Amino acid sequence: MGHSRNHMPPSGGDGEETPKRRASNRRRLAWALGLAGTVLVVEVVGAIWTGSLALLADAGHMAADSIGLVFALVASALAGTEPTPKRTYGLKRVEVLAALSNVLIVVAIAVGVGVGAVERLFEPAEVQANPVLVLAAIGLLANVISLVILRAGAKESINLRGAYLEVMGDSLGSLAVIASAAVIAWTGWMRADAVASLVIAGLILPRSYALARDVVRVLLEATPEDVDLEELRRHLEELPGVVSVHDLHAWTITSGLKSLTAHVVVAPERFNPQAYHELLDQLSDCLAGHFDLTHSTFQIEPAEHSEPAGLHP
């Protein structure tokens, strides 16, 4: 016998993203996109005017942010579509694919910036430091505002977390540009611009790796990092009448929506209609209360039922 339960999450749990939460996240993304697009135009014009590769690198980083935010907005809208017989989870995983696209774009920009910076280390170019300083400060201010806007949503959605990490890296990039412009203004050492560009490229890669790791875990349907599957098994097997648990699988469908399936072997006295329904409630409440797993499916089996040959988690 099989059964699926989908309880509301316990207080404090993220749970599945609601329409209200999605709408709020889209507003955050739209504000951040407006700021990023404005600063992008200002920095590109400024980089051409001042000759600063670091400012152009920061503009490139901002371009990646803008593209990523567009992807995130589209993904957030598609993620709210209703399930269909052909797509039983709707388009909830679109946001994960959008986050993966962000990673690829940002890595490509980092490589391009790094190559240009190395060339400038050997052949430094003239940079107008004071305008660069002002423009980088404007970029930093815009990034800080975007971080404040995105911060709450980043705790709930991998989609917004990707955008948040991009803007955070951009803020550090703006600081690097400010530092290089200050060094050039005070000392005249033009290679500081190339050094700042390398710093920006270096800042991009670690955060891209972190986001890529999260995306790959979801796509490979790996066990959620905050779920100890063996501890979860012990909890279930401690319930009265549960003999053992096998074919235990947990994975993440999309941000805030974890899922679990399990075959639960029970003693004969619990394999009857009344005890069966009581056991299902106990199993589901155990997962929701201890592991914030609210989308669970159980197959209840009598103890005399033999397991199929093979390995079972």
Secondary structure, DSSP 8 states (H G I E B T S, - for coil): -EEEEE----TT---S--HHHHHHHHHHHHHHHHHHHHHHHHHHHHHHHHT-HHHHHHHHHHHHHHHHHHHHHHHHHHHTS---SS-TTTTTTHHHHHHHHHHHHHHHHHHHHHHHHHHHHHS-----HHHHHHHHHHHHHHHHHHHHHHHHHHTT-HHHHHHHHHHHHHHHHHHHHHHHHHHHHHH--THHHHHHHHHHHHHHHHHHHHHHHHHHHHHTT---TT--HHHHHHHHHTSTTEEEEEEEEEEEEETTEEEEEEEEEE-GGG-SHHHHHHHHHHHHHHHHHHH---EEEEEEEETTS---SS---
